[in-house]
Amino acid sequence: MTESPVGGRCDCGAIAGPLGTCVDYYHAILSEEQTDPHMYRWHAPVVCAYLLQHPSRAHEKYLDGQFRQLQLYLDKGLDALLRVAAHQVARNRHGARSSYDMAPLAAYEPLPPGGPPRHFRATFCRLPFRDGSFVSAGHLAYGHRIEAIAEATVESWRSIQD
């Protein structure tokens, strides 16, 4: 376990699961994505949610954009998020001067100050891992679980401003 959990807890507040802390789940997901292109469709929400739940592992300057990406995903769905990501990749190939086009995310709330939250109702440590896979119950079920983690992440960040 590489996150040095205190009392079997991850730094996001979750109790370690059978694979370890969230970082162990995160690395296992990233590894499995490499062999499953359909699972890889959820890569962006996985990365954004993981880093927002574990901001000590992130670059602070990107957290706002990741928070907005999760809101876009929850508002308009995975295909919309994938279109924004494809736009960014194409833009970067053409030598855009700024590092990231925030225009598609401008309608979404900025990351609230005062974080990170101490608790999330859904975390990576709770993802089912059966028969050596996160998608043993199917890709749709996996996608619903990632969406629940994204919802919990946005919800907890929003709650710190109340």
MOCORTA-V36467 format. One record per helix or strand. SS is the DSSP state (hx for helix, st for strand). FROM is the first residue (numbers start at 1). TO is the last residue. If there is no record, write none. Layout:
# MOCORTA-V36467
ss = {SS/SS}
from = {FROM/FROM}
to = {TO/TO}
This chain:
# MOCORTA-V36467
ss = {st/st/st/st/st/hx/hx/hx/hx/hx/hx/hx/hx/st/st/hx}
from = {6/9/15/17/20/22/37/43/55/60/78/103/124/130/133/139}
to = {6/9/15/17/20/33/40/53/57/76/93/105/126/130/133/159}
